[in-house]
Amino acid sequence: MKTISPESLNPMELQTLLQTAIAPRPIALVSSVNDQGEVNLSPFSFFNLFSTLPPVVIFSPSRRVRDNTTKHTLQNVLEVPEVVVGIVNFPIVQQVSLASTEYTRGTNEFLKSGLTMRPSEIVAPPLIQECPVNLECKVLEVKSLGSEGGAGQLVIAQIVRIHVDEKYLTDEGTLDPLSLDLVARLGGNYYSRQNAQNLFEVPKPLTTLGIGIDSLPTEVRESLVLTGNDLAMLANIEKLPAGKFSAEIQNHTLAKSALEKGQVELAWHYLQTSKH
């Protein structure tokens, strides 16, 4: 494994490495206004949800690595501590990318990107009509992490209103991850897309106490076929099935095939010497 000291890289190299490694990152399309009421719209992928009660998101309009200048969004929230955070999906990804263009201050990126402003209920910045979800937020704090180019400027914002486009809701009233079709940033010019082709489910070990990989039978734990992911699926059971277990490659290959389909019980069936 190669070990790298951050200090050994120049800022651009460090940024490229980290943004490629720490991915995918959700995108906040942030609407803000300055003290003259001029609207700004800009996307940020240094963004996530950090608290449910109170509901808090954080995004970072970092100082530019290139020339250490600050972004208009940061300047705006220091003047008017309110934002709207729009969640970005595939139908608007190109418009969102266009909104990231470094226009002069006072330019309304809604007009440049063709996105639509709608009045918010509580905050001054407008909603983004095309976003599947809009979060009206009051800025609690702006935390500067430094004064050098690339230094994060954390905008800590409490959600005061949530607006959801009803076409993305299920019959139960919850958001449907498939129809949302969200996108996220990777390294360079790459994005990822959340759709049926790349979504999968992993059962959470919250309601049961899994035995853990260390408690698997030696024949299973030391398998030449099963991966760490496979073993973790097998170990997320409350107790081992009764019987003896096989170390045969054929049995393990069958078990692996079952695990790839999410059939844990069948996988254990194949791993038992008397049941295959």
C-alpha positions as CSV (number, residue, x, y, z in Angstrom):
1,M,0.0,0.0,0.0
2,K,1.4,3.4,-1.0
3,T,1.5,5.9,1.9
4,I,1.2,9.7,1.1
5,S,1.7,12.7,3.3
6,P,-0.7,15.5,2.4
7,E,2.2,17.9,2.7
8,S,4.1,16.1,-0.1
9,L,1.4,17.1,-2.7
10,N,0.7,20.5,-4.1
11,P,-2.9,21.8,-3.4
12,M,-4.2,20.8,-6.8
13,E,-2.8,17.2,-6.6
14,L,-4.2,16.9,-3.1
15,Q,-7.6,18.1,-4.2
16,T,-7.7,15.7,-7.1
17,L,-6.7,12.7,-5.0
18,L,-9.2,13.4,-2.3
19,Q,-12.1,14.3,-4.5
20,T,-11.5,11.1,-6.5
21,A,-11.2,8.9,-3.4
22,I,-14.0,10.4,-1.3
23,A,-16.9,9.8,-3.7
24,P,-19.7,9.7,-4.7
25,R,-20.6,13.1,-3.1
26,P,-24.2,14.4,-3.2
27,I,-24.7,17.8,-4.8
28,A,-26.2,20.8,-3.1
29,L,-27.6,23.4,-5.6
30,V,-27.5,26.4,-3.4
31,S,-29.7,29.5,-3.9
32,S,-28.6,32.6,-2.0
33,V,-29.0,36.4,-2.0
34,N,-26.7,39.3,-1.1
35,D,-27.7,42.4,0.9
36,Q,-28.8,44.0,-2.3
37,G,-31.3,41.2,-3.0
38,E,-29.3,39.9,-6.0
39,V,-29.7,36.1,-6.5
40,N,-26.9,33.6,-6.9
41,L,-27.2,29.9,-7.7
42,S,-24.2,27.5,-7.4
43,P,-23.6,23.7,-6.9
44,F,-21.4,22.3,-4.2
45,S,-20.4,18.6,-3.7
46,F,-18.8,19.2,-0.3
47,F,-22.2,18.6,1.2
48,N,-24.2,16.3,3.4
49,L,-26.8,15.8,6.2
50,F,-25.3,16.0,9.6
51,S,-28.2,16.0,12.1
52,T,-31.9,15.0,12.1
53,L,-33.0,16.8,15.3
54,P,-32.3,19.6,14.7
55,P,-32.3,19.0,10.9
56,V,-28.9,20.4,9.8
57,V,-27.0,20.2,6.5
58,I,-23.5,21.5,5.9
59,F,-21.9,22.5,2.6
60,S,-18.6,24.1,1.9
61,P,-17.9,26.9,-0.6
62,S,-14.2,26.4,-0.2
63,R,-11.6,29.0,-1.1
64,R,-10.5,28.4,-4.7
65,V,-7.3,26.4,-4.9
66,R,-6.4,28.2,-8.1
67,D,-6.2,31.8,-6.8
68,N,-7.4,31.7,-3.1
69,T,-10.5,33.8,-3.9
70,T,-13.9,33.2,-2.2
71,K,-17.1,32.2,-3.9
72,H,-20.1,34.4,-4.3
73,T,-22.3,32.0,-2.2
74,L,-19.9,32.4,0.8
75,Q,-20.0,36.2,0.4
76,N,-23.8,36.1,0.2
77,V,-24.4,34.0,3.3
78,L,-22.2,36.3,5.3
79,E,-24.5,39.1,4.3
80,V,-27.8,37.3,4.4
81,P,-27.6,34.1,6.4
82,E,-30.3,32.1,4.6
83,V,-30.1,29.6,1.7
84,V,-32.2,27.2,-0.2
85,V,-30.5,23.8,-0.9
86,G,-31.9,22.0,-4.0
87,I,-31.2,18.3,-4.4
88,V,-29.8,17.5,-7.8
89,N,-31.1,14.7,-10.1
90,F,-30.2,13.5,-13.6
91,P,-32.9,15.6,-15.5
92,I,-31.1,18.8,-14.5
93,V,-27.5,17.8,-14.2
94,Q,-26.3,19.7,-17.3
95,Q,-28.1,22.9,-16.2
96,V,-26.5,22.5,-12.7
97,S,-23.1,22.1,-14.3
98,L,-23.7,25.3,-16.3
99,A,-24.7,27.1,-13.1
100,S,-21.2,26.4,-11.7
101,T,-19.7,28.8,-14.3
102,E,-17.8,31.6,-12.6
103,Y,-20.0,34.5,-13.7
104,T,-19.4,38.0,-12.3
105,R,-21.0,38.8,-8.9
106,G,-24.6,39.9,-9.4
107,T,-25.2,37.6,-12.3
108,N,-28.3,35.5,-11.7
109,E,-27.4,31.9,-12.6
110,F,-31.1,30.9,-12.7
111,L,-31.3,32.9,-15.9
112,K,-28.0,31.5,-17.3
113,S,-28.9,27.9,-16.6
114,G,-32.6,28.1,-17.5
115,L,-33.7,27.0,-14.1
116,T,-36.9,28.5,-12.5
117,M,-37.2,30.6,-9.4
118,R,-40.1,30.1,-7.1
119,P,-40.9,32.1,-3.9
120,S,-39.8,30.5,-0.6
121,E,-42.1,30.5,2.4
122,I,-39.6,31.6,5.0
123,V,-36.2,32.5,3.6
124,A,-35.2,35.2,1.1
125,P,-33.5,33.0,-1.5
126,P,-35.8,31.4,-4.1
127,L,-36.7,27.8,-4.5
128,I,-35.5,25.9,-7.5
129,Q,-38.6,24.6,-9.2
130,E,-36.9,21.8,-11.2
131,C,-35.2,20.2,-8.1
132,P,-37.1,17.2,-6.7
133,V,-36.4,18.4,-3.1
134,N,-35.8,21.9,-1.9
135,L,-34.6,22.7,1.7
136,E,-35.2,26.2,3.1
137,C,-32.5,26.8,5.6
138,K,-31.3,29.4,8.1
139,V,-27.6,29.6,8.4
140,L,-26.5,28.9,12.0
141,E,-22.8,29.4,11.6
142,V,-20.0,29.8,9.0
143,K,-16.9,27.9,10.2
144,S,-13.7,28.8,8.4
145,L,-11.1,26.0,8.3
146,G,-8.3,28.3,7.1
147,S,-7.3,31.2,4.8
148,E,-5.3,29.2,2.2
149,G,-6.5,28.2,-1.2
150,G,-8.6,25.1,-0.8
151,A,-9.6,25.8,2.8
152,G,-13.1,24.8,3.6
153,Q,-15.7,27.3,4.7
154,L,-18.4,25.3,6.4
155,V,-21.9,26.7,6.1
156,I,-23.9,25.1,8.8
157,A,-27.6,25.4,8.0
158,Q,-30.8,24.4,9.8
159,I,-33.7,23.2,7.6
160,V,-36.8,25.1,8.3
161,R,-39.0,24.0,5.4
162,I,-38.9,20.9,3.1
163,H,-40.5,21.0,-0.3
164,V,-40.9,17.7,-2.2
165,D,-42.1,17.3,-5.8
166,E,-45.0,14.9,-5.3
167,K,-44.2,12.9,-8.5
168,Y,-41.2,11.4,-6.6
169,L,-43.4,10.1,-3.7
170,T,-44.5,6.5,-3.2
171,D,-48.1,5.6,-2.3
172,E,-46.9,5.5,1.3
173,G,-45.7,9.1,1.1
174,T,-42.0,8.4,1.2
175,L,-39.4,9.4,-1.4
176,D,-38.7,6.7,-4.0
177,P,-34.9,6.3,-4.5
178,L,-35.4,4.9,-8.0
179,S,-37.6,7.6,-9.4
180,L,-35.5,10.4,-7.8
181,D,-32.7,9.5,-10.2
182,L,-30.2,11.5,-8.1
183,V,-26.6,12.2,-9.3
184,A,-23.4,12.7,-7.4
185,R,-19.9,14.0,-8.0
186,L,-16.8,11.8,-8.4
187,G,-13.3,12.8,-9.4
188,G,-12.6,14.9,-12.4
189,N,-15.5,15.3,-14.8
190,Y,-17.1,12.0,-13.6
191,Y,-20.6,11.8,-12.1
192,S,-22.6,8.8,-10.8
193,R,-26.3,8.2,-11.3
194,Q,-28.7,6.6,-8.8
195,N,-30.9,4.3,-10.9
196,A,-32.2,0.7,-11.1
197,Q,-29.0,-0.5,-12.8
198,N,-26.7,0.4,-9.9
199,L,-28.8,0.3,-6.8
200,F,-28.7,-2.6,-4.4
201,E,-29.9,-3.3,-0.8
202,V,-27.9,-4.4,2.2
203,P,-30.0,-5.5,5.2
204,K,-29.0,-3.4,8.3
205,P,-27.9,-5.5,11.3
206,L,-30.0,-3.5,13.7
207,T,-32.8,-5.9,14.7
208,T,-30.6,-9.0,15.1
209,L,-27.2,-9.6,16.6
210,G,-25.1,-11.2,13.9
211,I,-22.7,-13.8,15.1
212,G,-19.8,-12.1,13.3
213,I,-17.1,-13.5,10.9
214,D,-15.0,-14.6,13.8
215,S,-17.7,-17.1,14.9
216,L,-18.1,-18.7,11.4
217,P,-17.0,-22.3,11.1
218,T,-13.3,-22.7,10.1
219,E,-14.4,-24.4,6.9
220,V,-16.3,-21.3,5.9
221,R,-14.1,-18.6,7.4
222,E,-11.0,-19.9,5.6
223,S,-12.8,-20.3,2.2
224,L,-10.7,-19.9,-1.0
225,V,-13.9,-18.8,-2.8
226,L,-15.9,-16.6,-0.5
227,T,-14.9,-12.9,-0.2
228,G,-15.1,-10.7,2.9
229,N,-18.5,-9.4,1.6
230,D,-19.7,-13.0,1.3
231,L,-18.6,-13.9,4.8
232,A,-20.2,-10.8,6.3
233,M,-23.6,-11.8,4.7
234,L,-23.2,-15.3,6.2
235,A,-22.2,-13.9,9.6
236,N,-25.3,-11.6,9.8
237,I,-27.4,-14.4,11.4
238,E,-28.2,-14.9,15.1
239,K,-27.0,-18.5,15.3
240,L,-25.3,-21.1,13.1
241,P,-27.4,-23.7,11.4
242,A,-27.1,-27.2,13.0
243,G,-24.8,-29.7,11.3
244,K,-21.4,-30.0,9.8
245,F,-19.9,-27.7,7.2
246,S,-18.0,-28.3,4.0
247,A,-14.7,-26.9,2.8
248,E,-15.2,-28.1,-0.7
249,I,-14.8,-25.5,-3.5
250,Q,-17.9,-26.8,-5.3
251,N,-20.1,-26.2,-2.3
252,H,-18.6,-22.7,-1.7
253,T,-19.1,-21.8,-5.4
254,L,-22.7,-22.7,-5.1
255,A,-23.0,-20.7,-1.9
256,K,-21.3,-17.7,-3.5
257,S,-23.8,-17.8,-6.4
258,A,-26.7,-17.8,-3.9
259,L,-25.2,-14.9,-2.0
260,E,-24.9,-12.9,-5.2
261,K,-28.7,-13.2,-5.4
262,G,-29.2,-12.3,-1.7
263,Q,-30.2,-15.9,-0.8
264,V,-28.4,-16.3,2.5
265,E,-30.4,-19.2,3.7
266,L,-29.8,-21.1,0.5
267,A,-26.1,-20.3,0.8
268,W,-25.9,-21.9,4.2
269,H,-27.8,-24.9,2.8
270,Y,-25.0,-25.4,0.2
271,L,-22.3,-25.0,2.9
272,Q,-23.7,-27.9,5.0
273,T,-22.1,-31.2,4.1
274,S,-25.3,-33.2,4.5
275,K,-27.5,-30.8,2.5
276,H,-26.2,-30.4,-1.0
